Amino acid sequence: MEDFWYEFIEIIQTIGDGLLFGSTYALIGIGFTLIFGAMGKLNMSYAAAAIAGAYSGLAAFVLIDAPLFLVFLISSFASAVLGYLLYLCCFRFIPSSNHLAALMASVGGLFLIDELIVHATQGSPLTFPSIFEDSYFEIGPFGIRGDLLFVFLIGLVSTGILLYVLFRTRLGLATRAVAQQDVAARLCGIGVHKTNSMTFAIAGLLGGIAGAMTAAAVGVLSPVMTVPLTIKGLIVTVIGGLGSIPGAIIAGLFVGGFENVFLYVRGIDERDMYVVALLFIFLVFRPNGLFSKTITRD
C-alpha cells in the first residue's frame, strides 16, 4: 500500500512540474497562433528566433553581468527585432496567395538562424543563469521547484499582458480585424502590412521570453533546442486548434504535463515519441484541435 501511495504522489508531482514547465510551450504556441491568425501562414522560424533572443540575453549576462530581469528583457527585445526582420524577408514581399513560398522561406530562416547560432557558439551548449535553483516550496507531500514556479508566473503575466493588448487596445483591434478580413480592414484605413509586422514583433517578444524561460528552467542553452522547440510549438498549435489562443494556452500546459509523465515512466529516450503519438491521435480523431478555429478568413 505504501508503494502505491508513493507512486501516486510521484505521478501527481510529475504532472504538476510538467504543467509549470508547459507555460513555455504555451507561449511558443501563442506565437504560432498569433501569426497564423493574422496571415493564415505558419512561421517555421519562430522558435529559432526565440532561441536566438535567449542567446542575446545570455551574451548580455556574460559580457556586462546583466541582472536576470535585464536578461529576459534583452532576450524578448532581440527576438522581437528578429521577428520583424523575418516578416520582411520571408512574408512581406511574397504574394499572400502563395502559402508554400512563405512556408519554405520561413523554413530557410529557421536553418539560417540555427547555423548562425552553431557557428557563433561552435555548437557547444552554454550554461544559462538559473532562477531560484535552491528554492523549494513544500505543500504537504508535494513540492514546487522555485525555478519552475518563476517560469510559470512569467508565462502567466506575459499571457495576461498579451490578452490585454489584443482585446483592449487599438493595435489589438487592428490585428483581429486584419485576421478576420484583410480587405475590409484596408477599406477601414488599417495598414495591413504595418499591423502584420507589429504582430510578428509581438509574437517575437513572447518567443524571446519563452526561449529565456526554457533555458533558465533547464539551466542550459544549446543550438539543438531550436528544432525540438519548433516541433513542440507546432504540436501545441495543432492540438489547441489553429487560430485559438485559449487553445494554445491549454494545449501548452497539457503537453507539458503529458510529456513529463512519460519522461518519468518511460525515460527521456521515449518521451518525444509519445508526444508525437499524441499529435497523431488528435489529427485522426479531432483534427480541429481542442478548440475550433475562432478566426476565419472570408
RODO-2510 file (C-alpha; in nm, 4 decimals, decimal comma):
residues 298
     n   res          X          Y          Z
     1     m     0,0000     0,0000     0,0000
     2     e     0,2862     0,2373     0,0800
     3     d     0,4380     0,1713    -0,2627
     4     f     0,1072     0,2613    -0,4279
     5     w     0,0812     0,5932    -0,2436
     6     y     0,4447     0,6704    -0,3178
     7     e     0,3904     0,6155    -0,6911
     8     f     0,0651     0,8141    -0,6812
     9     i     0,2352     1,1118    -0,5167
    10     e     0,5242     1,0917    -0,7641
    11     i     0,2854     1,0922    -1,0614
    12     i     0,0926     1,3928    -0,9273
    13     q     0,4222     1,5718    -0,8587
    14     t     0,5406     1,4937    -1,2117
    15     i     0,2188     1,6262    -1,3652
    16     g     0,2472     1,9449    -1,1588
    17     d     0,6064     2,0059    -1,2685
    18     g     0,5061     1,9426    -1,6297
    19     l     0,2189     2,1905    -1,6091
    20     l     0,4515     2,4587    -1,4745
    21     f     0,7085     2,3987    -1,7484
    22     g     0,4267     2,3756    -2,0043
    23     s     0,3826     2,7522    -1,9767
    24     t     0,6874     2,7840    -2,2069
    25     y     0,5151     2,5659    -2,4667
    26     a     0,2012     2,7750    -2,4243
    27     l     0,3912     3,0953    -2,5086
    28     i     0,5501     2,9353    -2,8152
    29     g     0,2101     2,8047    -2,9235
    30     i     0,0552     3,1503    -2,8758
    31     g     0,3239     3,2972    -3,1013
    32     f     0,2494     3,0468    -3,3766
    33     t    -0,1225     3,1105    -3,3292
    34     l    -0,0877     3,4902    -3,3487
    35     i     0,0973     3,4735    -3,6791
    36     f    -0,1335     3,2114    -3,8254
    37     g    -0,4384     3,4067    -3,7141
    38     a    -0,3089     3,7289    -3,8704
    39     m    -0,1858     3,5886    -4,2026
    40     g    -0,3114     3,2317    -4,2290
    41     k     0,0523     3,1149    -4,2551
    42     l     0,2972     2,9302    -4,0332
    43     n     0,6271     3,0911    -3,9420
    44     m     0,8591     2,7920    -3,9090
    45     s     1,1500     3,0106    -3,7969
    46     y     0,9609     3,1423    -3,4939
    47     a     1,1118     2,9125    -3,2291
    48     a     1,4601     2,9591    -3,3774
    49     a     1,4194     3,3357    -3,3329
    50     a     1,3126     3,2710    -2,9727
    51     i     1,6311     3,0746    -2,9015
    52     a     1,8399     3,3408    -3,0780
    53     g     1,6820     3,6001    -2,8492
    54     a     1,7751     3,3895    -2,5469
    55     y     2,1349     3,3827    -2,6722
    56     s     2,1288     3,7633    -2,6871
    57     g     2,0194     3,7754    -2,3245
    58     l     2,2908     3,5270    -2,2304
    59     a     2,5507     3,7414    -2,4105
    60     a     2,4433     4,0408    -2,2014
    61     f     2,4756     3,8310    -1,8856
    62     v     2,8284     3,7189    -1,9774
    63     l     2,9603     4,0488    -2,1157
    64     i     2,8130     4,3059    -1,8776
    65     d     2,6925     4,0834    -1,5917
    66     a     2,3329     4,1897    -1,6582
    67     p     2,0766     4,1113    -1,3865
    68     l     1,8169     3,8460    -1,4535
    69     f     1,5313     4,0823    -1,5409
    70     l     1,7560     4,2558    -1,7966
    71     v     1,8493     3,9175    -1,9462
    72     f     1,4792     3,8468    -2,0067
    73     l     1,4223     4,2000    -2,1369
    74     i     1,7093     4,1787    -2,3859
    75     s     1,6007     3,8296    -2,4938
    76     s     1,2477     3,9472    -2,5683
    77     f     1,3604     4,2660    -2,7453
    78     a     1,6156     4,0836    -2,9634
    79     s     1,3597     3,8199    -3,0583
    80     a     1,1038     4,0911    -3,1412
    81     v     1,3511     4,2632    -3,3753
    82     l     1,4364     3,9293    -3,5350
    83     g     1,0660     3,8517    -3,5759
    84     y     1,0174     4,1822    -3,7573
    85     l     1,3140     4,1092    -3,9872
    86     l     1,1789     3,7619    -4,0606
    87     y     0,8471     3,9175    -4,1615
    88     l     1,0268     4,1474    -4,4059
    89     c     1,2426     3,8686    -4,5500
    90     c     1,0006     3,5751    -4,5556
    91     f     0,6464     3,7184    -4,5782
    92     r     0,6234     4,0884    -4,6664
    93     f     0,7121     4,0677    -5,0361
    94     i     0,5760     3,7198    -5,1099
    95     p     0,2241     3,7157    -5,2615
    96     s    -0,0323     3,6355    -4,9929
    97     s    -0,1846     3,3665    -5,2136
    98     n     0,1435     3,1723    -5,2301
    99     h     0,1401     2,9924    -4,8951
   100     l     0,4026     2,7363    -4,9935
   101     a     0,6617     3,0004    -5,0847
   102     a     0,6199     3,1763    -4,7493
   103     l     0,6385     2,8437    -4,5660
   104     m     0,9611     2,7425    -4,7401
   105     a     1,1086     3,0900    -4,6864
   106     s     1,0443     3,0599    -4,3125
   107     v     1,1999     2,7114    -4,3116
   108     g     1,5048     2,8697    -4,4725
   109     g     1,5023     3,1309    -4,1966
   110     l     1,4991     2,8526    -3,9369
   111     f     1,8066     2,6847    -4,0857
   112     l     1,9852     3,0185    -4,1296
   113     i     1,9346     3,1188    -3,7666
   114     d     2,0285     2,7697    -3,6498
   115     e     2,3529     2,7745    -3,8493
   116     l     2,4421     3,1229    -3,7264
   117     i     2,3975     3,0066    -3,3669
   118     v     2,6069     2,6940    -3,4299
   119     h     2,8920     2,8954    -3,5816
   120     a     2,8770     3,1604    -3,3087
   121     t     2,8931     2,9019    -3,0277
   122     q     3,0926     2,6253    -3,2027
   123     g     2,7861     2,4094    -3,1446
   124     s     2,8570     2,3808    -2,7721
   125     p     2,5874     2,4153    -2,5045
   126     l     2,6273     2,7132    -2,2723
   127     t     2,5245     2,7482    -1,9102
   128     f     2,2265     2,9792    -1,8634
   129     p     2,1755     3,1648    -1,5331
   130     s     1,9482     2,9648    -1,3059
   131     i     1,6428     3,1070    -1,1362
   132     f     1,5905     3,0293    -0,7680
   133     e     1,7648     2,6956    -0,8188
   134     d     1,7886     2,6389    -0,4423
   135     s     1,4266     2,7359    -0,3713
   136     y     1,1817     2,4565    -0,2971
   137     f     0,8349     2,5003    -0,1511
   138     e     0,6720     2,2083     0,0273
   139     i     0,2941     2,1656     0,0323
   140     g     0,2165     1,8515     0,2273
   141     p     0,3730     1,5568     0,0424
   142     f     0,4259     1,7681    -0,2686
   143     g     0,6938     2,0193    -0,3597
   144     i     0,7268     2,3064    -0,6058
   145     r     1,0613     2,3986    -0,7583
   146     g     1,1285     2,7704    -0,7350
   147     d     1,2606     2,7940    -1,0903
   148     l     0,9538     2,6243    -1,2395
   149     l     0,7213     2,8431    -1,0327
   150     f     0,9033     3,1547    -1,1552
   151     v     0,8802     3,0336    -1,5160
   152     f     0,5072     2,9706    -1,4755
   153     l     0,4453     3,3150    -1,3233
   154     i     0,6403     3,4877    -1,6024
   155     g     0,4331     3,2959    -1,8584
   156     l     0,1110     3,3873    -1,6776
   157     v     0,1952     3,7586    -1,6666
   158     s     0,3089     3,7610    -2,0315
   159     t    -0,0118     3,5914    -2,1437
   160     g    -0,2231     3,8348    -1,9433
   161     i    -0,0479     4,1355    -2,0987
   162     l    -0,0912     3,9870    -2,4461
   163     l    -0,4646     3,9325    -2,3957
   164     y    -0,4999     4,2914    -2,2730
   165     v    -0,3199     4,4203    -2,5834
   166     l    -0,5340     4,2075    -2,8152
   167     f    -0,8708     4,2963    -2,6665
   168     r    -0,8236     4,6400    -2,5065
   169     t    -0,6005     4,8383    -2,7444
   170     r    -0,6247     4,9796    -3,0965
   171     l    -0,3373     4,7579    -3,2076
   172     g    -0,5235     4,4506    -3,0872
   173     l    -0,8411     4,5643    -3,2637
   174     a    -0,6453     4,6182    -3,5860
   175     t    -0,4785     4,2777    -3,5533
   176     r    -0,8101     4,0995    -3,5085
   177     a    -0,9658     4,2967    -3,7946
   178     v    -0,6844     4,2008    -4,0336
   179     a    -0,7094     3,8387    -3,9203
   180     q    -1,0826     3,8270    -3,9891
   181     q    -1,0945     4,0142    -4,3235
   182     d    -0,7877     4,1936    -4,4503
   183     v    -0,9664     4,3575    -4,7465
   184     a    -1,2317     4,5121    -4,5216
   185     a    -0,9559     4,6216    -4,2832
   186     r    -0,7855     4,8069    -4,5698
   187     l    -1,1117     4,9807    -4,6565
   188     c    -1,1386     5,0953    -4,2945
   189     g    -0,7959     5,2573    -4,3176
   190     i    -0,5983     4,9920    -4,1311
   191     g    -0,2426     4,9434    -4,2573
   192     v    -0,2318     4,5680    -4,3122
   193     h     0,1443     4,5389    -4,3583
   194     k     0,2151     4,7590    -4,0570
   195     t    -0,0264     4,5548    -3,8461
   196     n     0,1254     4,2261    -3,9620
   197     s     0,4763     4,3488    -3,8858
   198     m     0,3676     4,4503    -3,5355
   199     t     0,2060     4,1092    -3,4900
   200     f     0,5350     3,9406    -3,5803
   201     a     0,7198     4,1680    -3,3376
   202     i     0,4746     4,0924    -3,0545
   203     a     0,4965     3,7199    -3,1275
   204     g     0,8754     3,7535    -3,1260
   205     l     0,8570     3,9306    -2,7907
   206     l     0,6698     3,6343    -2,6441
   207     g     0,9101     3,3947    -2,8139
   208     g     1,2127     3,5634    -2,6590
   209     i     1,0555     3,5337    -2,3148
   210     a     0,9720     3,1675    -2,3811
   211     g     1,3250     3,0959    -2,5042
   212     a     1,4798     3,2539    -2,1945
   213     m     1,2276     3,0723    -1,9724
   214     t     1,3154     2,7368    -2,1289
   215     a     1,6895     2,7940    -2,0931
   216     a     1,6522     2,9193    -1,7358
   217     a     1,4420     2,6191    -1,6320
   218     v     1,6830     2,3707    -1,7920
   219     g     1,9954     2,5663    -1,6982
   220     v     2,1485     2,5207    -2,0434
   221     l     2,1174     2,6931    -2,3806
   222     s     2,2095     2,4855    -2,6851
   223     p     2,1711     2,5137    -3,0648
   224     v     1,9966     2,1756    -3,0679
   225     m     1,6989     2,3310    -2,8862
   226     t     1,5658     2,5119    -3,1941
   227     v     1,4135     2,2198    -3,3855
   228     p     1,2572     2,0411    -3,0822
   229     l     1,1036     2,3693    -2,9649
   230     t     0,9674     2,4295    -3,3156
   231     i     0,8103     2,0832    -3,3191
   232     k     0,6610     2,1267    -2,9710
   233     g     0,5209     2,4658    -3,0711
   234     l     0,3549     2,3200    -3,3802
   235     i     0,2139     2,0298    -3,1785
   236     v     0,0675     2,2718    -2,9239
   237     t    -0,0788     2,4870    -3,2026
   238     v    -0,2458     2,1913    -3,3733
   239     i    -0,3760     2,0332    -3,0529
   240     g    -0,5110     2,3648    -2,9259
   241     g    -0,6712     2,4479    -3,2606
   242     l    -0,5278     2,6707    -3,5316
   243     g    -0,6082     3,0332    -3,4555
   244     s    -0,7218     2,9734    -3,0970
   245     i    -0,5193     3,1492    -2,8264
   246     p    -0,7098     2,9811    -2,5367
   247     g    -0,6477     2,6507    -2,7136
   248     a    -0,2738     2,7226    -2,7339
   249     i    -0,2616     2,8029    -2,3620
   250     i    -0,4467     2,4878    -2,2572
   251     a    -0,2617     2,2678    -2,5055
   252     g     0,0761     2,4033    -2,3912
   253     l     0,0045     2,3140    -2,0294
   254     f    -0,1412     1,9783    -2,1339
   255     v     0,1602     1,8845    -2,3480
   256     g     0,3958     1,9891    -2,0679
   257     g     0,2212     1,7624    -1,8180
   258     f     0,1815     1,4795    -2,0699
   259     e     0,5475     1,4675    -2,1716
   260     n     0,6692     1,4930    -1,8130
   261     v     0,4620     1,1898    -1,7147
   262     f     0,6158     0,9826    -1,9936
   263     l     0,9580     1,1205    -1,9035
   264     y     0,9037     0,9755    -1,5558
   265     v     0,7501     0,6473    -1,6725
   266     r     0,9481     0,5689    -1,9894
   267     g     1,2564     0,7903    -1,9740
   268     i     1,3890     1,0700    -2,1934
   269     d     1,4585     0,8425    -2,4924
   270     e     1,0869     0,7729    -2,5495
   271     r     0,9354     1,0980    -2,4237
   272     d     0,9122     1,2803    -2,7561
   273     m     0,7830     0,9695    -2,9313
   274     y     0,4709     0,9701    -2,7140
   275     v     0,4190     1,3437    -2,7645
   276     v     0,4238     1,2938    -3,1433
   277     a     0,1866     0,9981    -3,0991
   278     l    -0,0468     1,2334    -2,9107
   279     l    -0,0406     1,4696    -3,2095
   280     f    -0,1247     1,1790    -3,4413
   281     i    -0,4232     1,0839    -3,2239
   282     f    -0,5574     1,4399    -3,2389
   283     l    -0,5076     1,4592    -3,6161
   284     v    -0,7076     1,1383    -3,6609
   285     f    -0,9880     1,1856    -3,4096
   286     r    -1,0028     1,5630    -3,3579
   287     p    -0,8227     1,7369    -3,6457
   288     n    -0,9571     2,0820    -3,5473
   289     g    -0,7914     2,0545    -3,2068
   290     l    -0,9391     2,1181    -2,8650
   291     f    -1,0988     2,4398    -2,9896
   292     s    -1,2244     2,5080    -3,3375
   293     k    -1,0597     2,7952    -3,5173
   294     t    -1,2205     3,1099    -3,3842
   295     i    -1,0972     3,3445    -3,6589
   296     t    -1,1766     3,2722    -4,0213
   297     r    -1,0886     3,4441    -4,3457
   298     d    -1,3714     3,5234    -4,5855
***
